[in-house]
């Protein structure tokens, strides 16, 4: 087995930037969700409304973003929301 210089291996590893463009891929698909929302945020209230719903995540813009759509119901109301996750390949964010 050939000898490996650990100093050289560390130098190669340090120059390789991590690419996080697939970090949200585990979210893809449909998920049942139980959500609690504070009824009066930023007021010190500790009263919550609980929802049962579905989150659906899918890729858009040729995989450069993921969109999440939520729809759920509590005993008092219906709720819908949209979340957008984007990735900047230049900044690796």
Rosetta blueprint (number, residue, H / E / L):
1 X L
2 X L
3 X L
4 X L
5 X L
6 X H
7 X H
8 X H
9 X H
10 X H
11 X H
12 X H
13 X H
14 X H
15 X H
16 X L
17 X L
18 X L
19 X L
20 X L
21 X L
22 X L
23 X L
24 X L
25 X H
26 X H
27 X H
28 X L
29 X E
30 X E
31 X E
32 X E
33 X E
34 X E
35 X E
36 X E
37 X E
38 X E
39 X L
40 X L
41 X L
42 X L
43 X L
44 X L
45 X L
46 X L
47 X L
48 X E
49 X E
50 X E
51 X E
52 X E
53 X E
54 X E
55 X E
56 X E
57 X E
58 X E
59 X E
60 X E
61 X H
62 X H
63 X H
64 X L
65 X E
66 X E
67 X E
68 X E
69 X E
70 X E
71 X E
72 X E
73 X E
74 X L
75 X L
76 X L
77 X L
78 X E
79 X E
80 X E
81 X E
82 X E
83 X E
84 X E
85 X E
86 X E
87 X L
88 X L
89 X L
90 X L
91 X L
92 X L
93 X L
